Amino acid sequence: MLKNKVSRFAMPTFAVFKMLLDIAVIIISFIITNYLFDKYDQKIDGNFCLMVVIFFLVIANMRDFYYSLFASKLKELFIDLLKIWCFSFWGAFVFYKSVTIFSISYEILIIWFLIAVIIYYIIHFLFELYLNNRINQKVLNVTFVGSRAQRRLLSLNLKKIPWTKYNITRYYEENIYSCNDSNCKGDLQQLLQDAKKGVFDQIFIADSIEHHKIFVDLVRKLADTTCTVIFLPDIFTFDLLRSRIHTINNIPIVSIYDTPLKGFNVLLKRIEDIIGSIIILTIISPLLFIIAILVKLTSKGPVLFKQDRYGVNGRIIKVWKFRSMKVMENDHQVKQATKNDPRLTKIGAFLRRTSLDELPQFFNVLFGDMSIVGPRPHAVIHNEQYRTEILGYMLRHKVKPGITGWAQINGYRGETDTLDKMEKRIKYDLEYIQNWSLNLDIRIILLTIIKGFTGKTAY
């Protein structure tokens, strides 16, 4: 299902400090290891250390490690850190050894790996002692008012934060008649009285459209107290797409519809596409040559067919395919292929059923118009039709179109002859954008290979 969530736009200051500290541990453990084996005339190459750091940052980013520091138990954070260290260290070793002449004793590598683990554990242990001491010194009393769903969700997440201990008191309702259980302490008037008495330290107000004016008035009245007031805007009214919180000159803003491919993620996705397309084109080059000959021999016309499609942000791109039909439909004259379509050439039906007609699109990927994984591009006329019939249809263009995608491996590829089928395809496309990660891309590619390129709805 599409997760309604908000992502951080920038890494918090503490998370940046933690990231730099983790990198420092890698470098320090590297220096210690080289010092220990200096007298044996064996040293680890500094370039390899740099490769380990790069792998560490990439894998940590893939797992959103430094963005989830504030909602995890300390033990879970340490285990996640060890997993990242293990994958990055030995992954860098395999990669570095495959591209360079790298000769070093496994004993030295294991010692470096273990020294880093020990340092990580010592830092984690000292940090845990500090936090436990700090938490025992102060407990924050908090209460809630407003949306029940947000209240429950926030309450659960506050309890997970290891840095601060929260004592969650009973909540308040807009009026006394809304109190229907023992956890409700009273109405907003009672909240003001308790706030003035200093019963709690923080008040979380979950806004809602129907009570917005009431809560605005409440915030003004709470200025007569010393409580910290935290306001939760009612953004979950919308179906959020990769929503982020950030600021413009210290003005807080929330993006409702956004793309996951910003900053480092853009580079990560592009590297994936360039490396992947080069590898695949190298492997399938003989197949491309054979198909080109068969297309030319079995029907009149060009081997390749290009069609206008919507790319990222709705920009028109030319998508390449092996010609599988006797006609060259584009723009306002496009009809989806159907079973036993008379327009198909002798080899066209086979090419479309096996998706071999789409192989030239790896050139689109290499040139930057498409990605290996993403929502499948539709003909322009189909975009214009469905954007008026399906809410949120155009949001699928927040990322580059792909050769394969989340919708395709879930059974929605080929002909979409009903509005219901197209709605389900769009649902999966938006799920992909909302939950994008390098891990998800790799999973989709592997599932595409495992399930094959054929399908009952591919004509």
N, C-alpha and C positions, 0 to 999 in steps of 0.2 A: 504493500500500500504506500501511497505518497505520504511521506512524513511531513507534517506541518511544523517546521522548526526554523530557528534563526541562527545564523552562523556569525562568528566574530569576524570583523573586517580586518583587524590588525591584531597581531599577537600581543597579549598583555605584557607589561614591563617585567613582571616576575618570571613569566614564561621565557622571555628573551634571556634573562639572567640564567635561568635553569639550562637553557640550550647551550649558552656559552660555557657554562660550568661543565656540562657533559662533554663538550668538545675538548675542553682543557684536560679532562681526565684521560681522554684518548691520547692526547699529545704527551702528557706527563708520563703515562704508563709506557709509551713508546720510548721516551728518553731514558727512563729507568731501565728498561729492557736492554737497550743498546749499551748503557753504562755497565750493566752486569756482564755482558758478553764481549766487551771491548778488548779485554786481555786475550780472548780466544780468537781475535781477529775476525769476528763475525758480527755484522751489523745488518739491521733491516733498512732497506731503501726508504728514504724520505718520501719519494713519490708514492710508494705503497701506503704510507701513513696518510698522505693526502687523499688517496683513493678510498681508504677506510672512512675518513671523515665525510667525504662526499656521499658514499653509500649510506652512512649513518643519517645524514640530514635528509636524504631522499626517502628512506624507509620510515623515518620518524614523521615526515610530512605526509606520507601515504597513510599512516595510521592516525593522523591528527593528534599525535602524542602531546605536543605542547599546547594544544587548544583544549585538552580535556583534563589538564592538571587540577582544575578547581572542582571537579565533581567525581573524584575517585578516592578510594581508600589507599592509604600509604603503601600497604602490602601489594595491592594490585598495580600501583604505579611502578614499584620496584620490579615486579615480575615483567611488566610491559617493557621497561627499560632494558632488562636482561635479554628479552626476546629480540628487541631492536639491535642491541649490541651483537648478539650471536649471528643474526642474519646479515648484518652489515659487514662484520669482520670476515666471516667465511665466504660471503658472497663476493666481497671485494677481492679476496684471495683467489677465488676461482676465475674471476674476470681478469685480474691482473696477470695471473699465470698464463691465461690463454692468449694474451696479446703482447706479452713481453717475455724476455728470457729472465726468469725469476727463479733463483736457486737459493733457498734458505732452509735451515733445519726446522722440521715441524716442532721440535722441542722448544726452539726460540719463540715460534709463533704462539704455541700453547701457553708459554710463560707470560708473554705479552697480554694475551687474552685474559688469563687468570689475574694478573696484576691489576688490570682495569676493573675486573669484577670485584676484587677486594676493595679497591679505592671507592668504587660506586657504593659498595655496601657500607663502608665506614661513613661516607658522606650521608647516606640515607639514614643510618643509625643515629648520627649526631643531629640530623635535621628532625628526626622523629622525637628525640629527647627534648629538643628545643620547643617543638610544637606542643607536646604533651604538657610541658611546664607552662607554656603560654596559655593554653586552653584552660588549664586548671585555675589560672589566675583570674580569668574573666569569662562569664557566660552572658550571652546576649539574649534578652527576653524579647520575643517578637510576636506580633499578632497580625491578622489578616482581615480585610474587608473587601467585598466584591465578588467577582466571578468564582463560583465553586470549583469549576474545572481547573482554572489557573491556580486557585488556592491550594488544591490538593497536589497538583503537579509541583508547585514551588516548594511546598512543605516537604515532599519526598526528596527533592534535590538538595534542600538546605541540610538535611540530615546526612547526606553523603559527603559533604565538604569536610575534609580533615583539618582544615586550618583554623576553623572557628567552631565553638560549641554553641548551638542555638537551643534555647528553651522555648518551644513553641506553645504559647498560651492559647486559650480559646479564642474563637473568631467573633466578629460582629456582623450584623446584618443591617440593611437600610432602615428597617423598622422592626419593632418588637414582634409583629405578627409573622415575620419571615423566619423567626427562630423556631426550628422544629426538632432540635435535639439538644442534649446536655452540653455539647461543646460550644454552643452559641452563648456568649456572655451578655449580649444585649444589643441595643440599637446604636445609632451613630452618636446620639446624645450621651449615652453611657460611655462610648469610646472616648469622647472628648474629656469627660470627667476623669476617666482612668489615666488618660495621657497626661493631664495636668498634675495628677498625683505621682507620676513617674513609675507607673506599674510596668511599663515595658520600654525598651530602648529603640526598637524599630517597628514601624507600621508599614505593611505592604498593602497598597490599594490597587486592586485589579480592576481596571476601568472596563466599562461596558457602554454601549451606545445608549441604551435605555436609561441608564443612571449617570450619564456623563456630567450633567449640570449639578447633580447632587454631590458628586465626588469632587468637582472643582470647588464648590462651596466648602466642602469638608477640608480640603487642602489649605484653603485660606484660613479657616478657623484653627487648624493645627499649628499655624505660625505662632500661636499663643502658648506653645508647649516647647519642651526641649527634645522631643522625640525626633529621631531620624525618619523622615517620610520618604518612602520609595514607591514611585508610581509606575504601574505596569500598563502601557498603552494597549488598547484592544485591537492589536494587529492580527490576532488569530481568527478574526471574523473572515479574513481572506484565506484562500488557498495559496499559501506562500510557496514561492519557487526560488530556492537558494537565497532566501532573505538574509540580509546582513545589517548589523548596527554599526554606524560609523559617524564621524563628525565632519562638518565643514566650518572651519574657523570657530571651533568650540560649540557649534550648533548641532545637537544630536539629531540624527535622521535615521530612518529605517527604510531600506529598499525592500519593496514587496516582491517584485519580479526581477531576478538578477541571474547572472551566469556564474557557474562554478569556475570558469576558465579565466582567472585573473591572476596577475603577478606570476609567481613561480609555477602555478598550475598550467599556465599557457605554454611555458617552456617545456614542462614535463610532458604535456600532451603532444607537442610538436616533435619532440625527440622520439616519442613512442611511434608516431606516424612515419617519420623519416626512416628510422631504423627498420620498422616493420615492413614498410612498402618496398624498401630496397631488397630486403631478404626475400620477400614473397615474389617480387618481380624477377629476381634472379632464379628462383626455383621454378616458376611457372613459364619462363620465357620460351622453352620448347613447345609447351602447350598453346601459348598465345600464337605462335607461328603456325601450328597445325590447324587451329580453329580458323585463323585468318584465311588459310588456303581453302578449307572446306566451305566457308561462307562465300568466297569468291566463285568457287566451282559450282555451287548448287543454286545460285540465283544471281540475277543481274543487279548491279548497284554497288555502292561502296561497301568496304568491309566494316568500317566503323560508322556509328550513328551518334550524333551529339544532339542532346535535347536540353532546352532551358529548364532549369530547376531553381528553387530558392535555396540559397546557401545561408551562412551565418548572418543574422540580423536582417534576413529577407533580401539579401543581395542576389541578383541573378547570376548564376554560374552555368557553364556548359559541362554537362555530365556525359562522359564517353561510355559507349556500350558496343558490343559486337551487334551488327544488324541482324535481327531475328525475324523481321517482317518484310513483306513485299512493298509496303508503303512506308513513307517517312513522315510520321505525324509529329507535329510540334505545336506549341502555343495553344491556340483556341480549337484545335482539331484533334485532341488526344482522347482516345477511348482506351480504358484499361483492357489488358489482354484477358480473354476468357478461355474456358476449356474448349478444345477443338476449334480454336479461332481460325477462320479461313485466311486471315492476313499473314499467318506464320509461314515461313519458308520451310523447305524440307528438313533442314537441320535446326531451324529456329525453335521448334517446340522442345527439342532436347536441350538446347542451350538455356532456355528460360526455365525449364523444369529443374535443371541442375545448377542454375544461377551462373553458369559459365559465361553468359553474355555480359555479366557485370565485371569480369576480370580487368578490363581496361581502366576501370575506375581506380585501380591502384596508382595509375598515373595522376589522376585527380588528387589522390592523397599526397603523392610525392610533391606535386606542384602547389599544394596548400589549400585547394578549394574544398577538399573533403577530409574526413578522418576514417581510420579503419573501423572505429566503433562510434556510432552516433545514430540519431533518428534517420531512417531512410528518406531520401529526397523524393518529393512528389512532383509531378508535372505542374507547371504554373497554373493552368486552368483548374486543376484539382484543389490547389491551395486556395484559390479565390472562391471556390465553391464551398469547401469545408470550413473556412474561417468564419463564414456566416452561420454555419449550422452547429459547430462544436465550440463551446466556451473554452478559451485558452489554447485553441489550436495553434496560433502563431507563436506561442511560447516555445514550441519545439525548435524554433530557429534561433534560440539563444546560444546554441552551439553549432559546430559544423555538422552537416549531414554525414552519415557513415555508410560503409559497405554492408556492415551487419550491425545489429542493435539489440537492445533489451526486448523490444517488441517481437523481433524476428525469432529469437530463441524461445520465446514463450508462445509461439505458434501463429503469430500474426504477420505473415509475409505473403507476398503475392497479391492476388485479387482481394479487394475489400468491396464486395458488391452490396453491402448494406451499411447504413449509418451506424448501426450498433458495432459492427466490426471495426469501423474506422475510429469510433470513440474509444474502444478498448486498446487499439494500437496507440492512440494519442496518450492514453492513460499510462501505458508502459513507457512511452517516450519521455513523459514528464517525470516519471519515477526515476528514470535513468539520470536526467539532468539534476534532479533534487539530490540524488545519492551518489553522484559521480565521484570516482576515485580511480587511481591506476589499478588497484586490485580488482575493481568491478570490470574495467576494460579487459584485463587479462582473463577474468572469469568468462566474459562473454565470448572472447576469441576462442578459448578452449572448448566451450559448449558448442560453438558454431562448428568447430572441427569434429567434435564427437558426434553431434547430431547430423552432421553432413549438410549439404547445400540443397538437398531435395525437400520437397514438401507437397502436401496434397493440394494446397491453394496456389502453387507456383505454376503459372501457365506461360 
